[in-house]
Amino acid sequence: MGSTFSPAITVSAPMPLLAGQGLPQFTAITPEQVDQGIPALLDALNGELTALETTLESRLAQGEAAPLSWTEVMEPLQHLGERLRWSWGVVSHLNGVCNTPELRAAHQQQQGAVVQFGNRAGQSRPIYRALEALQRNAAELDPTQNRILATELRDMQLRGVGLEGPEQDAFNSASERLAELATAFGNHVLDATNSWSLTLTQEDELDGLPASLRDLLAQAARDAGDEGWRLGLDMPRVVPFLKYSRRRDLREQVYRAQVSRASTGDLDNHPLIEQILALKLEQAQRLGYPNWAEVSLTSKMAGSVQEVESLLDDLRAAAYPVAQRELAELSACAARHRAPEASDLRPWDVSYWAEVLRQESFDLDSEALRPWFSLEQVLQGLFGLCQRLFDIRILAGDGTAPTWHPDVRHFRVLDGASGEPLAGFYLDPYSRPGSKRGGAWMDECLGRSRDLEGKPVLPVAYLICNQSPPVGDTPSLMTFEEVETLFHEFGHGLQHMLTTVERPQAAGINNVEWDAVELPSQFMENWCYDRSTLMGMARHWQSGEPLPEAEYQKLLAARTFMGGSATLRQVHFALTDLRLHSQWTPNGDLSPEQLRRQIATTTTVLEPIPEDAFLCAFSHIFAGGYSAGYYSYKWAEVLSADAFSAFEEVGLDQEEEIVATGRRFRDTVLSLGGSRSPAEVFEAFRGRPPSSEALIRHSGLVSA
């Protein structure tokens, strides 16, 4: 049966926002359509939901003599949910990548009604009773169906289906308010990041800056109609500036601006943080849980807050002494250079002296590596690796699909053996401060499913990065960290695109426990250090020369450089998140910031400066899906490191075994999605439960 990527927009759906299937016509979707289309869609969906409830109630009244079937309950529910996900998903996507004041206002205007519909569906008693009736006939269902059913019932309980009267009204009001607060939090971070700039006008202010950064700052100044070199707080500008600038006074100025974003004035996120945490605590208590962390963990692999604390404490104990040694080594390096700050390093000194020490220890200049990592070469290397491991072919489809910005690329994914189309993806690689939120992410454009006529719908992913853009005639030359980020997001994309699960509720990353969802993404990062992968893609963008062997060896040697500090930083974030959602209370003695600083006494080796308002830009937990779940990065890293060690064990140069292991990874981790528990999926790949040995080895913490 044929399948297609092309959008099926007909005369009956004149508004592009309401097409509900196929690839969205992004540039045809306007804020006015959001204002008109979303209310019309919600009206229609509410009517259909009422009709479905009536049908289910009359079927339930017939009792066990005429048991309900899966197709009567789950399929209409899935189609209802998908129409809202498609249209609201496009609005949310555009809000993240093409943000404008008009689109932002339209999104804000409709968000409450979208949450209300979600609450109504999630609290529907007839639907809940129908799901319970299906569960009573579990023997008639396959394991995937039973797992989907258990998740749906649990999610409805967490949506407040068991609440009544004023309690349910209060729950619903709080849900809407939390959605508003999350959006406002993210907007404040975007605006605060975009509102700060510093224009450098003197050559001595550029001391130490590599040519690529000078060019980027000069281009930013030209774009702003300015002379000189314009600094901003977006990652492609701020990270290399803190790493290379010899002007300590300017590093301090930039660092202070970076860590105090969204912490003062109209964009102050402090009050939002308290409101979000207080509302989440109230919601948890309404649902019968002591705190939000316990609610969060009901849908995770980790069994309890204590189990997560225990993993984080093990990592903290291993990383802390290593991080202390690393800081002492930076001080010693600064002293050798007779730097006045040697005896009192401050946070704005760490990146700079770490780069000096890295160059001295490994003779490795990360900036000098950029010319070997043009985006086009890196994509060829990544696609070649995927062909080798997973037997897929990736072809450029530029011009064949609608996009939202001229920089966006489109690709098609084919099965290597049969040539059958499997999926597609968009890549939006470059930073666009002001209209595109920071960070990198994968999201669903289309999920694997069947349309109303039963034809297959192939998955399509959004892959979004914020890497260094091209400057003039020079292509995007990537830092090695940006290469790792691209591989990371592509790992998420592979799990979305290579799923073989036929039921959309468990296809791709759907129904995968949140603390296992980072397994394929972190797994892919390991391949950046694999000889044949790295040497295959690292070609000089002008001469085509391969990366010298000596440089590859230095990269390998430097892999765990500052590894204690990196692990400790993640533990600090994860523990702060966990305790804010398990221990903080609105009427307690500590503010969220004070609790974070208390945690910092054992999870940082340099005390945060007074203006450090990191929480005010911690979008992962206050504007994203990671509340009481940031630990997932470390939890999943145990799984991903152990998964990669399966390839190390057979020998990374043993092509036949690598290919066989790669196919097994595709057939388990990438294929089975949320159809089975992550523990089962992992064991199907690895042949045993996960072990943390590989993570500790990969992080360079073995001796600790």
C-alpha positions, 0 to 999 in steps of 0.5 A: 500500500503506497504512502505519501508525505504530501499534504491532503488539503482539499476545498473542504479545509480552506484554512491551512491551520485546520488541514489536520493531516499531511505536512503543514503549509507553514508560511500560509499559517497566520496569527489571524488563523490561530484566532479564528481556527482554533476556536472553530476546531475546539467547537467541532472537537467538543461536539464530537467528544460529546457524541462519543461519550453518548455512544460509549454510555449507551454501549456500556449500558448493554453490559458484559453481554456486548463487550466494547471493542478497541476500535470503538474506544481507542480509535475515535479518541486517537483521531480526536487527539490527533486533529488537535495535536496537528493544529495546535502542534503547528502553532506551538512549533512556529511560536518556538522557531518564528516567534513574533509579537502577533503570533505570541499573542494569538498563542496566549489567547487560545492556550487556555481553551486548548487546556480546557479541552484537554481537561474535559477529555482527560476527565471524561467519566464515560471514557474512563469507564469505557477504558476500564471495561476494555481493561476487564477484557485484557486477555483479548488484547495484545501486550502493546494494547494493554500497556497503552490502556494502563497508560491512558487510565493512569494519565486520566487519573493524573488529569483529575478524572477522580475529582468532583465539584469544586475540587475539580474546578480548582484543579482545572483552573490551576492547569490553565494557569500553569500553562499560561505561566510556562508560556510567560516564563519562556517568553521572558527568557527569550526576551531577556536573552534578546534585549541584552547586547554589547557593541565592541568598538576597539580592537583591544576588546577583541583580544583572544577572539578567534576569526570565526567569532569576530566575523559572527560579531561583525555580522551581528553588528551589521544586521543591527545597523551598527559599526563594530562587533556586537555581542549577545547572549545567544549560545553561538556568541556567548560560549566562545566569548567566555572561552577565548576572550582575554579581557577579563573585565568583559568576560565578567560583564557578559557572564553576569548578564548571562546568569542574571537573565529574566531576574529583574524588572518586567521580565522577572521570573522569580514570582513565576517560579514560586507560583508554578511550584506552589500550583504544582504542589497543590495539584499533587495534593489534590490528586492524593500525592504528597508532592509534584515529584511523586506525580512525575515519577508515576510515569517514569522508570525510576521507582521513587524519589529516594531511588533518584536521590541515590543515583544522583548522590553516587554520581555526586560523590564520584564527581565532587573530588574530581571537580575540586582537582580540576579547579585546582589545576585551572588555578595552577595553570593561571598561576603559571601564566602569572594571572592575578586571578590565579588565587581567586578564580571566579565563574567567568574565568573557568571557561577561559582557563579550561581552554588554555589548559586544554590547549596546553595539555592536549595541544588541542585548539577547539576553534582550529577544528571548526574548518573540518566540521562544515555542516554539509560534511557532518551531515554526510558523516551522520547519514553514512553512520545511519546507513552503516548501523541501521540500514537506512538511506537519507536523501535531501528533499529540499524544495519538495516540502513546505518550510517555515524559513529559508535556512530549513532543510527537508530530508527523506528516509528510505529503507536500505534494503527495500528502498521503501519510504520510512519517514522524513524530517526537517532540519532547522540548524542555525541560531536566530536570536529574537525569533527562535528559542535557544537550545536544541530539540526534536518534536513530532510533525507527523507520527506513524499512524493510519489516516481515516481511510486506513492509509499509512501516515509516515512519521516526520520529525522536526530537528531544531538546533541553534548552531553557528550560522554561515558568515558571508561565503563561509558555510556553517563551521561547527564546534565539536560540541555542536556536532555532538548536539546534532547527533544527539537530536538525530538520535531522538529523531531516529526513535521517532522515525524508525518505529515499527509500532502500528498503534500511534499511542505507542509509536516512536517516542510516544508512551516511552518513559521520560527517563528512558527517552534520552537513551537513543540521543545520548547513544548517538553522541558516542559515535562522534568519537568513533574513528571511522565515523569521525574520520569519515566526516571531518574534512577541511571545507576548502581543501577536502583534506581529512582531519590529521590523525594526531588531532583525532587522538587529541580529541579522544584524549581530551574527551573526559577533560573537565569531566568531573565538573560536567557531571557535577553541573548536571547533578546540581541541576537535577538535584535542584529540580528534584528537591524544588518539587519534593521538599520546597513549600510556599510557607517554608523557611527557604525561597526556591533560590535559597534552596538551590544555593543550599544544594550548591554547597555540595554540588558546586566547587565555585559558589554561585555569585549573588546575581546568579539567577540560574533558576530564572532561565531554567526553562527545561523545568519551568517552561518544558516537560522536565519538572522533577524529571531533569535527572532523566539525562543522567538516568538515561545516560546509564542506559545509553553508555551501556548500550554503546558498550555493546558495540565496544565489546564486539570491537569498533573495528569489527565491521560485521559485528558492528553491523549486526549489533546496529541492526539489533539496536534498530530492531529493539530500541529504535523500533519498539517505541513505547510498546514495551517497558524500557527495561524490557526493550533494553534487555531485548537489546543488551541481553541483561539489565543495565549497568552503570559501569560504562557511564562511570568509565566514559565520564572519566570518573573511574578512579573516584 
